[in-house]
Amino acid sequence: MATFTACILIDARSAGARLPRQLAVVAPLAQAAGEATFTLWVLDDTGDARLPRIAQRFGARLVSVAPLPLGQRLNEAIASSSGDILVFPGIGNTTRAEALARLAAEVAAGRLDAAILPTRHAGRLARLLARLRRLPSGDGLCLSRSWFERIGGCDPELDDQAFRELLERLQACGARIRPARVDSPSKA
């Protein structure tokens, strides 16, 4: 695996009650020693008194941001973060840390520019309801910082549609994007 840095960003408002589960899944990446360095950021515009304790438990940096639309919150956080790769796990993703690390390494190596991390839904009814409601903020995204900056980041006025619109602009600009299968077992 080539040496690279990645920043995992989770928006506390969007994650809601799923935040501890998301952090439990991705925290091993930030705590592992290796050639890749992952930092874990939790963006907070809620002021929830429980968040500092939750972030500390998982080794995440809690970043207070103004209560603005999601696109603006992400732009501000990314501007002060570091990392060649940006990872937004998405709502409801139960991505395995090892698979996410392999995916970030693919983006870092230039084999693709971005990958869509699909939301997992428990059953057929849940998948149907999600498709009918078209919850774009549920999908996660892993992309290179250079592409994020090249297209001007997220639209600062968008909230629920911020990731969908970012993905559409990436596609329109010719970025190499593919859906990721991140829940596959580790390759030994």
Protein Blocks (a to p, Z undefined) as FASTA:
>chain_A
ZZddddddddfklnmmmlmmmmmmmmmmmmpgcfbdcddddddfklpaklmmmmmmnopa
cdddddddfklmmmmmmmmmgcjbdcdebghiacdfklmmmmmmmmmnopafbdcddddd
fblmlmmmmmmnopaklpccdddfklmmmnopaafkbcklmmmmmmmmmmmnopacdddd
fkbccdZZ
